[in-house]
Amino acid sequence: MSKVSVVSCPDYELSTVQSALFDLLRPIGGLDFVIPGMKIIIKANLVSMMKPESAATTHPTLLYALSRMLVEKGAEVVIGDSPGGLYTSPYVNQVYAATGLKKVLETGAKLNQNFSHKHADNPSGVIVKDLEYTSYLDDADVIINFCKLKTHGMMGMSACVKNMFGVIPGTYKPEYHYKYPKHTQFADMLIDLNERFPQRLVIVDAVTGMEGNGPTAGTPRHIGALLASDSPYACDRICAKIIGLDEKELETIQAAEKRALNDEIELYGNPDAFALSDYQLVRTRKETDFGHGHSSLIGGLLGKFIHYALCSVPSVKKKSCVGCKKCMNICPAKAIRMKNGKPVIDRKACIRCFCCQEFCPVGAMKVKRPIIARILNR
């Protein structure tokens, strides 16, 4: 049985956060697992060079408060992540500064400065049999996953399970998108990463979440909650409930179910008190081949029609585009070219990984749902 705790945290004032974290962790054992000298790595969500008020990253006040609690117990604390882009000291330290993490150093915690990565076999993985990963994780006695609750263009929701994609070095991320282009494959890849790097504790920053065009260009939305669990899968199920997302729409939860990783939940707190019925979600469709098993011309054409009628795709809002070429450069399928200073997407080559949407610095890339899908959803 997995434990999930949910408490109110109405704002990011330090006194509020400290009290909320104490109340959050107490029913699931608190920090009793910490022993002096233990090295704890906090895997935050530091997706990009974005200020805390953008609601794209784990809020620095939460990381400050947790770090202080851990250091007071004698732990050696390191906070890290591999954002999208170069996994180098100059770039990642700029991300630390932009996301407000420099202040965390006052607690005695450190920001990861080991930017090497390793290749390793992963024989127990279902889909990921070998991987490239950020090697600072090898030093951890315990990993704490401290994520942000957001919508996500490809996977529907970014919370605990998705946050562990940050163990992949930034410049390798597009390769993983290209290698696992289908939602089901990508979800299985994420589960493999979570199993390869087990977390002793997961915490979700849902004080201010992100809705709409997430995970980087959406709109901040106040939720006023913190969540914690001993299981990333259980915690994600409660996160989905809060933002009004059906578990069946989340491939990560379905992938965990197939591996018998979704057990019963012992719940502390009331997630219904924070549930938002009008949360602006990114409605994605499963990568289903509707023509599978139909060798006839009609069956194949029908399958293709349904596929294109229901599948969401990235689309550029040209008025907002600044022509920076980041989408073209990051696209793992090389499906984007520039024409008259604006990106043009080759729909046949596009694998719908939504890397362009996730890392567009001005939010010009949107998740576009076909009109038929929108009508059916109503």
Phi, psi and omega per residue, in radians:
M1 nan 2.345 3.131
S2 -1.713 2.513 3.112
K3 -1.773 2.356 3.053
V4 -2.286 2.236 3.121
S5 -1.959 2.422 3.118
V6 -2.334 2.222 3.103
V7 -2.370 2.873 3.082
S8 -1.395 2.419 3.007
C9 -2.576 1.579 -2.970
P10 -1.235 -0.356 -3.114
D11 -2.713 -3.131 -3.088
Y12 -1.787 0.356 3.021
E13 -1.119 2.425 -3.033
L14 -1.006 -0.745 -3.136
S15 -1.109 -0.679 3.112
T16 -1.131 -0.808 -3.102
V17 -1.111 -0.758 -3.137
Q18 -1.066 -0.800 3.136
S19 -1.132 -0.741 -3.111
A20 -1.143 -0.723 3.131
L21 -1.105 -0.707 3.110
F22 -1.077 -0.828 3.129
D23 -1.141 -0.589 -3.113
L24 -1.179 -0.787 -3.008
L25 -1.475 -0.445 -3.059
R26 -0.936 -0.867 -3.069
P27 -1.228 -0.250 3.125
I28 -1.910 0.404 3.037
G29 1.781 -0.020 3.119
G30 1.028 -2.465 3.107
L31 -1.921 0.597 -3.098
D32 -1.137 -0.303 -3.130
F33 -1.349 -0.223 -3.074
V34 -1.369 2.287 3.059
I35 -2.168 2.623 -3.120
P36 -0.959 2.355 3.136
G37 1.574 -0.174 3.138
M38 -1.151 2.396 3.086
K39 -1.685 2.040 -3.101
I40 -1.993 2.204 3.064
I41 -1.812 2.165 3.051
I42 -1.665 1.949 3.098
K43 -1.506 1.741 -3.123
A44 -1.548 3.031 2.969
N45 -1.765 1.835 3.137
L46 -2.163 0.989 -2.931
V47 -0.976 -0.576 -3.059
S48 -2.851 3.121 3.117
M49 -1.342 1.362 -3.060
M50 -2.268 2.463 -3.120
K51 -1.229 2.696 -3.110
P52 -0.961 -0.635 -3.088
E53 -1.212 -0.179 3.084
S54 -1.294 -0.295 3.137
A55 1.156 0.443 3.118
A56 -1.701 -0.313 -3.053
T57 -2.223 2.837 3.070
T58 -1.078 2.282 -3.022
H59 -1.187 2.359 -3.078
P60 -1.096 -0.519 3.130
T61 -1.150 -0.638 3.077
L62 -1.145 -0.752 3.118
L63 -1.167 -0.629 3.080
Y64 -1.076 -0.865 -3.081
A65 -1.136 -0.767 3.139
L66 -1.148 -0.749 -3.140
S67 -1.031 -0.746 -3.137
R68 -1.108 -0.721 3.112
M69 -1.058 -0.739 -3.102
L70 -1.238 -0.737 3.140
V71 -1.125 -0.655 3.116
E72 -1.117 -0.411 3.089
K73 -1.552 0.054 3.081
G74 1.634 0.152 -3.127
A75 -1.441 2.650 2.976
E76 -1.662 2.064 -2.972
V77 -1.950 2.280 3.057
V78 -2.224 2.257 3.098
I79 -1.839 2.314 -3.111
G80 -2.695 2.977 3.050
D81 -3.049 2.868 2.996
S82 -2.053 1.749 -3.127
P83 -1.196 2.995 3.005
G84 -1.172 2.349 -3.105
G85 2.010 -2.821 -3.081
L86 -1.176 2.367 3.057
Y87 -1.709 1.274 -3.099
T88 -2.315 2.797 -3.119
S89 -1.025 -0.830 -3.130
P90 -1.035 -0.779 -3.077
Y91 -1.249 -0.865 -3.062
V92 -1.152 -0.611 3.092
N93 -1.185 -0.506 3.002
Q94 -1.166 -0.647 3.086
V95 -1.142 -0.765 3.089
Y96 -0.969 -0.782 -3.106
A97 -1.173 -0.782 -3.092
A98 -1.138 -0.610 -3.082
T99 -1.533 0.057 3.036
G100 1.435 0.311 -3.020
L101 -1.454 -0.218 -3.116
K102 -1.005 -0.583 -3.113
K103 -1.118 -0.455 -3.132
V104 -1.068 -0.441 -3.140
L105 -1.048 -0.425 3.134
E106 -1.117 -0.373 -3.117
T107 -1.424 -0.236 -3.028
G108 1.754 -0.099 3.056
A109 -1.319 2.850 3.125
K110 -2.089 2.712 2.992
L111 -1.739 2.316 -3.048
N112 -0.966 2.275 3.092
Q113 -2.117 0.201 3.080
N114 -1.698 1.830 -3.050
F115 -1.878 0.469 3.029
S116 -1.480 2.861 3.060
H117 -2.482 2.799 -3.047
K118 -2.245 2.731 3.004
H119 -1.860 2.377 -3.106
A120 -2.560 2.610 3.003
D121 -1.283 2.642 3.122
N122 -2.405 1.205 -3.004
P123 -1.070 -0.440 -3.122
S124 -1.469 -0.110 -3.128
G125 -1.208 2.517 3.103
V126 -1.337 -0.706 -3.103
I127 -2.158 -0.524 3.130
V128 -1.698 1.758 -3.099
K129 -1.604 -0.272 3.003
D130 -2.689 2.709 -3.049
L131 -2.682 2.755 2.982
E132 -1.807 2.273 -3.061
Y133 -2.497 2.856 -3.140
T134 -1.313 2.081 -2.928
S135 -1.307 -0.236 3.109
Y136 -1.080 -0.373 3.120
L137 -1.148 -0.396 3.139
D138 -1.130 -0.378 -3.105
D139 -1.462 -0.101 -3.023
A140 -1.394 2.295 2.879
D141 -1.391 -0.572 -3.131
V142 -2.510 2.439 3.019
I143 -1.906 2.257 2.986
I144 -1.930 2.162 -3.138
N145 -1.637 1.915 -3.122
F146 -2.021 1.694 -2.968
C147 -1.843 -3.138 3.086
K148 -2.079 2.425 3.107
L149 -1.496 2.024 -3.070
K150 -2.537 2.781 2.910
T151 -1.321 2.813 -3.111
H152 -2.516 2.270 -3.048
G153 -1.010 -0.705 -3.096
M154 -1.578 -0.818 -2.984
M155 -1.738 -0.021 3.104
G156 1.561 -0.785 -3.120
M157 -2.548 2.446 3.015
S158 -2.011 2.087 3.085
A159 -2.612 -2.176 -3.022
C160 -1.169 -0.968 -3.046
V161 -1.090 -0.825 -3.103
K162 -1.142 -0.536 -3.099
N163 -1.063 -0.450 -3.108
M164 -1.331 -0.068 2.994
F165 -1.108 -0.321 3.103
G166 -1.201 -0.090 3.045
V167 -1.354 -0.259 3.092
I168 -1.480 2.217 3.134
P169 -0.981 2.496 -2.982
G170 -0.858 -0.822 -3.082
T171 -1.285 -0.209 3.082
Y172 -1.553 -0.288 -3.072
K173 -0.989 -0.810 3.105
P174 -1.014 -0.590 3.104
E175 -1.107 -0.672 3.127
Y176 -1.207 -0.634 3.048
H177 -1.083 -0.727 -3.110
Y178 -1.255 -0.611 -3.121
K179 -1.271 -0.564 -3.120
Y180 -2.186 1.225 -2.999
P181 -1.298 -0.486 -3.111
K182 -1.396 2.589 -3.116
H183 -0.993 -0.698 -3.123
T184 -1.162 -0.713 3.108
Q185 -1.152 -0.768 -3.119
F186 -1.116 -0.677 3.101
A187 -1.111 -0.760 3.106
D188 -1.104 -0.644 3.091
M189 -1.088 -0.746 3.126
L190 -1.113 -0.699 3.109
I191 -1.123 -0.710 3.095
D192 -1.038 -0.690 3.125
L193 -1.168 -0.706 3.119
N194 -1.142 -0.619 3.118
E195 -1.320 -0.580 3.130
R196 -1.251 -0.566 3.132
F197 -2.150 1.320 -3.082
P198 -1.114 2.517 -3.108
Q199 -1.912 2.320 3.128
R200 -1.278 -0.517 -3.083
L201 -2.626 2.416 3.011
V202 -2.099 2.416 3.107
I203 -2.301 2.439 -3.114
V204 -2.031 2.182 3.000
D205 -1.437 1.719 3.082
A206 -2.095 0.479 3.040
V207 -1.162 -0.976 2.956
T208 -2.166 1.988 3.122
G209 -1.637 -3.008 3.056
M210 -2.187 2.288 3.085
E211 -2.064 2.999 3.089
G212 1.354 -2.241 -2.972
N213 -1.394 0.952 -3.124
G214 -1.365 2.878 0.324
P215 -1.746 0.058 -3.122
T216 -2.230 -0.420 -3.031
A217 -2.006 0.335 3.124
G218 -1.471 -2.903 -3.087
T219 -1.929 2.286 3.068
P220 -1.029 2.417 3.138
R221 -2.398 2.116 -3.132
H222 -1.223 2.227 3.067
I223 -2.019 -0.703 3.063
G224 1.392 0.583 -3.082
A225 -2.419 2.743 2.905
L226 -2.168 2.526 3.091
L227 -2.227 2.622 3.070
A228 -2.580 2.685 -3.111
S229 -2.841 2.914 2.979
D230 -1.657 0.076 -3.124
S231 -2.437 2.160 3.101
P232 -1.133 -0.521 -3.101
Y233 -1.269 -0.775 3.114
A234 -1.122 -0.730 -3.113
C235 -1.135 -0.692 3.117
D236 -1.122 -0.582 3.122
R237 -1.127 -0.686 3.112
I238 -1.278 -0.636 3.063
C239 -1.039 -0.766 3.131
A240 -1.063 -0.696 3.127
K241 -1.072 -0.713 -3.095
I242 -1.144 -0.684 -3.108
I243 -1.627 0.127 3.044
G244 1.350 0.547 -3.129
L245 -1.873 2.149 3.137
D246 -1.156 2.375 3.126
E247 -0.955 -0.582 -3.107
K248 -1.187 -0.293 3.107
E249 -1.532 -0.134 -3.112
L250 -1.806 1.926 -3.099
E251 -1.103 -0.562 3.141
T252 -1.138 -0.715 3.118
I253 -1.174 -0.689 3.118
Q254 -1.167 -0.664 3.110
A255 -1.155 -0.683 3.090
A256 -1.145 -0.643 3.126
E257 -1.079 -0.738 -3.133
K258 -1.107 -0.438 3.138
R259 -1.712 0.185 3.137
A260 1.050 0.645 3.118
L261 -1.700 -0.156 3.103
N262 -1.667 1.645 3.118
D263 -1.707 -3.041 3.141
E264 -1.174 2.639 -3.087
I265 -1.935 2.212 3.002
E266 -1.668 1.898 -2.945
L267 -1.736 2.309 3.051
Y268 -2.067 2.047 -3.041
G269 1.784 3.030 -3.052
N270 -2.118 1.710 3.137
P271 -1.106 -0.450 3.130
D272 -1.064 -0.445 -3.141
A273 -1.199 -0.287 -3.116
F274 -2.002 -0.009 -3.080
A275 -1.132 2.415 -3.113
L276 -2.134 1.965 -3.081
S277 -1.310 -0.326 -3.089
D278 -1.923 0.372 3.102
Y279 -1.078 2.261 -3.092
Q280 -1.379 1.853 -3.055
L281 -1.668 2.850 2.969
V282 -1.769 1.884 -3.104
R283 -1.464 1.965 3.108
T284 -1.874 2.839 3.106
R285 -2.049 2.535 3.108
K286 -1.124 2.634 3.107
E287 -1.375 1.360 -3.098
T288 -1.823 2.264 3.059
D289 -1.550 1.688 -3.050
F290 -1.213 -0.277 -3.138
G291 -1.687 0.058 -3.085
H292 -1.074 2.313 3.118
G293 1.526 -0.031 3.128
H294 -2.000 1.793 -3.087
S295 -1.420 -0.198 -3.096
S296 -1.267 2.741 3.130
L297 -1.077 -0.745 -3.120
I298 -1.124 -0.754 -3.137
G299 -1.101 -0.719 3.130
G300 -1.157 -0.754 3.128
L301 -1.152 -0.681 3.117
L302 -1.108 -0.730 3.121
G303 -1.066 -0.769 3.131
K304 -1.124 -0.711 -3.141
F305 -1.083 -0.830 -3.124
I306 -1.122 -0.681 -3.139
H307 -1.026 -0.896 -3.100
Y308 -1.308 -0.378 3.137
A309 -1.356 -0.396 -3.031
L310 -1.984 -0.338 -3.025
C311 -1.460 2.269 3.062
S312 -1.241 2.632 -3.132
V313 -2.431 2.728 3.022
P314 -1.312 2.501 -3.120
S315 -2.503 2.414 -3.089
V316 -1.611 2.350 2.997
K317 -1.631 1.691 -2.933
K318 -1.076 -0.530 3.139
K319 -1.143 -0.505 -3.129
S320 -1.568 -0.346 -3.063
C321 -1.174 2.382 3.129
V322 -1.849 0.070 3.072
G323 1.206 0.570 -3.056
C324 -1.371 -0.253 3.113
K325 1.274 0.129 -3.119
K326 -1.089 -0.666 3.135
C327 -1.111 -0.721 3.132
M328 -1.143 -0.737 -3.086
N329 -1.245 -0.530 -3.069
I330 -1.596 -0.267 -3.064
C331 -1.070 2.032 -3.098
P332 -1.214 -0.423 -3.109
A333 -1.630 -0.015 -3.087
K334 0.931 0.752 -3.069
A335 -1.679 0.070 -3.097
I336 -2.102 2.309 3.013
R337 -2.229 2.815 -3.138
M338 -1.716 2.364 3.091
K339 -2.387 2.107 -3.080
N340 0.951 0.660 3.079
G341 1.384 0.110 -3.129
K342 -2.206 2.593 -3.133
P343 -1.307 2.471 3.048
V344 -2.151 2.267 -3.059
I345 -1.738 2.213 3.028
D346 -1.415 1.819 -3.045
R347 -1.115 -0.495 -3.142
K348 -1.269 -0.568 -3.125
A349 -1.538 -0.416 -3.088
C350 -1.068 2.282 3.130
I351 -1.784 0.102 3.097
R352 0.981 0.780 3.058
C353 -1.495 -0.299 3.097
F354 1.105 0.416 3.020
C355 -1.062 -0.689 -3.131
C356 -1.082 -0.700 3.135
Q357 -1.241 -0.665 -3.083
E358 -1.193 -0.638 -3.008
F359 -1.914 0.166 3.031
C360 -1.125 2.135 -3.031
P361 -1.260 -0.266 -3.112
V362 -2.066 0.096 3.112
G363 1.256 0.433 -3.123
A364 -1.352 -0.402 3.087
M365 -1.519 2.244 -3.115
K366 -2.106 2.778 2.985
V367 -1.530 2.007 -3.093
K368 -1.793 2.128 3.092
R369 -1.717 2.277 3.127
P370 -1.023 2.650 -3.062
I371 -1.065 -0.615 3.142
I372 -1.137 -0.718 3.115
A373 -1.108 -0.689 -3.138
R374 -1.152 -0.682 3.131
I375 -1.154 -0.774 -3.126
L376 -1.113 -0.641 -3.130
N377 -1.134 -0.573 3.097
R378 -1.230 nan nan
